[in-house]
Amino acid sequence: MASERQRLEVTKRETFGSRVSRRIRSQGLIPGVLYGSGEPAEPFVVAERELRQAISGDNLNAILDVHFEGDDELRQAVLRDHQVHPTRSRLLHIDLQTVHLDQPIEASVPIHPVGEAPGLTRGGLLNVILREVRIEGLPMELPESIEVDITGMEVGGSRHIGDLVPPEGITILDDPGDTVLTISVTRIAIVDEGEEAVAEEELSEGEEPPTDAAEGEGPTDAAAGAPADE
């Protein structure tokens, strides 16, 4: 699915400093900066609730139609950076970058495993090494995620950047040799695959089990104390 467009209402910010920023946040607003296209950076404030609705979940690469209060122009922009409070999970600051819809941009999108891997049903563990991939494409064509197919993967198998298939018009920028995920060997998987061989090996090294005939054979006449000829 291509990137969506979200309208974002902002107000120009005239005052600066940490004390001012704290006061802004106490009012439910988030300070930010819009930059790019060779124009001077433009500080602004935006309602935190509206901002979260615009960039939450799968909308991190959404095209934002930024509207400054009192201005008739809409500026197309994308989220380039944001700061979050380390303990309160609250947005502290955002950076937006203006874009042109007819010019490609770079972005990072999550990698999403799909398919069924036999190695997982045998006790293997899916080990995700890369959770995002860098891509390039037109702003409105950027996908929400890139799929990696794990169908047919066995224990010890792996997938790399070169195995990813991006949508048409999208270029993956990361090294094709970088490992995306593996199916690691676990003790359960080892036992599951080797228990039959172990059982056969133990049987071949041990003594032959007694046959039913041997187990049921009774004592000889002599051993039974047959009476002597009179």
N, C-alpha and C positions, 0 to 999 in steps of 0.2 A: 504494500500500500504506500503510495506517495505521501510526502509530507503534507500536513493540513495547514490551513491559514487560520490564525487567531488574531482578533483585534485586541490591542492593548492601549488603554487610555493612560497617559502619563502627564505629569505637570513639571514644567521646568523648575530646576532647583537653583536658588540664588545664593544660599548660605552653605558653608562647609565646616568641617571639623568634627572630631569625635563626639563632642558634647551635642552638637546639632544632630548628628546621626542617631544618637541615642534617643533624643527627643522625637525625631521622626519615627523611629521604630515604635516608641511608646504610643504613637497615634495610629498604629496599624499600617504604616507605610514602609516601603523598602526603598533605600537610595540606590541609584544605578547610573550608568553612563552609556550613551550611545555614541559609537565612533565608527569611522570607516569612510571610504570614498573620498579621501583627501580633505574632508571637512574637519573643522575643530570638534573635539569631543563635546557632547552636550549632556550635562548632568540633569537628572530628573528624579522624581519620586513616583512610585506606583503603589496602589493598594495591594497589600500582601495577598488578600483573598483572590483578587482578580489575577494576580501574577501566578499563583499556584494553579489556578484553573487553566491558564494558558500553556504552562510548561510542565505540568505533572504527567506522570505515567509515560505513555508512549508518545507524548507530544514534545519531547525534549528537542527534536529537530524541526518543530513546527515553524512555519514562516509567520513572523509576527508583523501585523500591520500596525505600526506604532503611530499613534495619534497624539501629538502634543496639544494640550488644552489651548484654545485660541488660534490654532493653526489649521488651515484647510488641507494641508498636505499629509498624505500617509507615507511613512517610510517603511520599506520592507527590511526586516532584520531577523537575525537568528541569535539564540543564546550562545555566547562564547565562554562565559565563566560565571561562577556564582560562589558565594561564600555562605557556609552554614554554621550556626553556633555548634560548638563541639559537644554540648550536652543537652541542649534544648531542641535540637533538630529544627531550628528556626532560621529562615533566610535572613542574611545580614546585608548582602550587596549583590548586584548583578551587573554584568557587562553584556551589552548587546552590540552586534556588528551589522551594519547595513549591508545589503546584498542586492544584486541585480538578478532578476528572475531568468534572464537569458544568458547568464554567465555561471559556469560551474563553481562550486565551493567544496571545501573539505568538511567532513563531519565524522564523528565516531558513533557507531550503532552497535547494539548488542548482538551477540552470536546466539542462535537458538537451535539446539539439537533437535532433530526430528528422526522418526523411524524406530525400528526395533532391532536391537543388537543381541544375537545369540549369546555373546560373552557375558551380558548382564544377567540373563536367566540362569547361567551356569555359576553365578556367584561372583563375577567380576565387579569391579567398582569403577564408575564413570568419574574420571578425574579431569575437570575442566581447567585448562591452563590459561586460555585467553577468553575473556568474557566480552570483549569489544573488538571491533575491527575498524580501521580507518578507511573511509571511502571518499570518492569524489564523483560529483554529478551535478546536474541542474537542481537548484533549490527545491523545486516542486516535485522532483522525481526521486528524492532521497527516500529509501525504504525505512520502515520502523526497525527492521532487524534483518540479518543475513542468516539463512538456514545452513546448518551443516548436517548432512545425512549420515547417520550411524548405522544404517541398514547393513546387515551382514558382518558387522565387526565382531571379532572374537577376542578372547582374553589376550592381552598383549598388543592389540591393534591400536592404531592412532589415526587421527585426521590432521591435516595441515592446512594452512591458508590457501595453498594451491588447489585444495579439494573443494573449496567454496565456489558456488556458482552464483554470481551476482545478477540482479535483474539487468535487462538490456539498458545500456546507457550509463551504467554504474561501473566505476573502476575501483578495484581494491588496491590500496596503497601499501599495505604491509608486505613483508617478505614472504614469498610463497612457501619457503621452507619452515616458517615458524609453526610450531605445534599448537594446535587448537585444543585438542583433548585426546585422552587415551583411555583404554579400559585396563585398569591395573589388575595384577594378579593378587588374589587374596587367598588365605589359608583354605577357605571353603572351596574356592575354585580348584585349588591344587588337589585337595582330597577328592573332589568330585571327578576330576579327570584321571586321577591316578589310582583310585581304590581298586579297580578291577585288576590292573597290572600288579599291584601289591599283593592282592589275594592270590593270583596265579604264581607269583614268585615264592610266597610262603609255602604253597602247596608243593611246588617242585623241590624246595629245599628240605621239606620235612619227610618223615617216613610215610610209606604208603598206609592208608588206613586199613585196619583189619576187615576182611570180607565177612559177610554174614555166615558163610560156611565155617570159617575159622572160629568165629565167635560162638557158634552153636555146636561145635564138635565135642562130643562127650569123651570120657576117659577110655583108654584101651582096656581089653579084657584083663591084661596083666595088672594095669594100674588099678582096676576095679576090684582086684582080689578075687578072681574067679576060683572056684573050689578045685583042688587038685584031684587027679584021677585016683579013684579008690582002688 
